[in-house]
Amino acid sequence: MIKEFTDFLQKQNALALAIGVIIGGATGKVVTAIVNDLIMPLIGLVMPAGDWRQAQFVLSKSTDAAGAVTVNAIKYGDFIGSFVDFAIIAFVVFIITKAILPKEAPPAPTKSCNACLETVPAAATKCKACTSPV
């Protein structure tokens, strides 16, 4: 049973997936720290004074028998704040990804043979499949 389990891990790339999830979680913490500790204080300087994330459009208020007030509201400040957080986090992840991942080499230039439609290098003068001039 242990052999079957190790075979499963190797065939299904489960170990690579687990490592990716662990690294992704750690990366998420780093990105959240960058956003909360470095970027959001700068944005807070530009945003209007006060707690703009608490802005809401009150639909109704009601008071129960115990005197507790229930407010039904559209919390657009929280929605806008969540959207701003998402946009900043997505941008930071994009910048980190562009910095870390290697650049892809451009594909080799190719052309198609007019006779057999085989793909040949752009510098070729004869098709490798049908030997017609290209």
C-alpha positions in Angstrom: 0.0 0.0 0.0 2.9 2.4 0.7 4.4 1.7 -2.7 1.0 2.4 -4.4 0.8 5.6 -2.5 4.3 6.7 -3.5 3.5 5.7 -7.1 0.3 7.8 -6.9 2.3 10.8 -5.6 4.8 10.5 -8.4 2.3 9.9 -11.2 -0.2 12.6 -10.2 2.3 15.3 -9.3 0.5 15.6 -6.0 3.8 16.4 -4.2 4.5 19.2 -6.7 0.9 20.5 -6.2 1.3 20.4 -2.4 4.6 22.3 -2.6 2.9 24.9 -4.9 0.1 25.4 -2.4 2.5 25.9 0.5 4.6 28.4 -1.5 1.5 30.1 -2.7 0.3 30.6 0.9 3.6 32.0 1.9 3.6 34.3 -1.2 0.1 35.4 -0.3 1.3 36.5 3.2 4.2 38.4 1.6 2.0 40.1 -0.9 -0.6 41.0 1.8 2.2 42.5 3.9 3.4 44.6 1.0 0.0 45.9 0.3 -1.1 46.5 3.9 2.2 47.9 5.2 3.7 49.7 2.2 1.1 50.5 -0.4 -2.1 51.1 1.5 -0.6 53.8 3.8 0.4 55.7 0.7 -3.1 55.4 -0.8 -4.5 56.5 2.6 -2.8 59.8 2.1 -4.6 60.3 -1.2 -8.0 59.1 -0.1 -10.5 61.4 1.6 -10.3 61.8 5.3 -12.3 59.6 7.6 -13.1 55.9 7.4 -14.4 55.7 3.8 -14.7 51.9 4.0 -17.7 52.4 6.4 -19.6 54.4 3.8 -23.1 53.0 3.2 -26.5 53.7 1.8 -29.1 53.0 4.5 -32.2 51.2 3.2 -34.0 50.8 6.5 -33.6 50.8 10.2 -35.6 48.9 12.7 -35.6 48.5 16.5 -36.6 45.2 18.1 -38.3 44.8 21.6 -34.9 44.8 23.4 -34.0 48.1 21.9 -31.4 46.8 19.4 -31.2 48.7 16.2 -30.9 46.7 13.0 -29.7 48.5 9.9 -30.2 47.2 6.4 -27.7 49.0 4.1 -25.7 48.7 0.9 -22.1 49.0 2.1 -20.6 50.5 -1.0 -17.5 51.8 0.9 -16.6 48.2 1.9 -17.2 47.0 -1.7 -15.0 49.8 -3.2 -12.3 49.0 -0.5 -12.3 45.3 -1.4 -12.1 46.2 -5.1 -9.1 48.5 -4.4 -7.4 45.8 -2.3 -7.9 43.3 -5.1 -6.6 45.6 -7.8 -3.5 46.4 -5.7 -2.8 42.7 -4.8 -3.3 41.6 -8.4 -0.8 44.3 -9.6 1.8 43.4 -6.9 1.5 39.7 -7.8 1.9 40.6 -11.5 5.1 42.6 -10.8 6.5 39.8 -8.6 5.7 37.2 -11.3 7.3 39.3 -14.0 10.4 39.8 -11.9 10.8 36.1 -10.9 9.7 34.0 -13.9 12.1 33.7 -16.8 11.3 35.3 -20.1 10.1 33.0 -22.8 12.3 32.9 -25.9 10.4 33.9 -29.1 9.6 30.9 -31.3 11.8 30.1 -34.2 10.6 31.8 -37.4 8.9 29.3 -39.7 6.9 29.1 -42.9 4.6 26.6 -44.5 5.3 24.6 -47.7 2.8 25.6 -50.4 2.6 22.1 -51.7 2.2 19.9 -48.6 1.6 22.5 -45.8 4.5 21.1 -43.8 6.1 23.7 -41.4 9.7 24.4 -42.3 12.3 26.9 -40.9 12.1 30.3 -42.4 15.6 30.0 -43.9 14.8 26.7 -45.7 14.7 26.7 -49.5 13.3 23.2 -49.9 10.6 21.4 -48.0 11.9 18.6 -45.9 8.8 16.5 -46.5 8.1 16.9 -50.2 11.3 18.5 -51.4 9.5 21.2 -53.3 11.0 24.7 -53.3 9.5 27.1 -50.7 
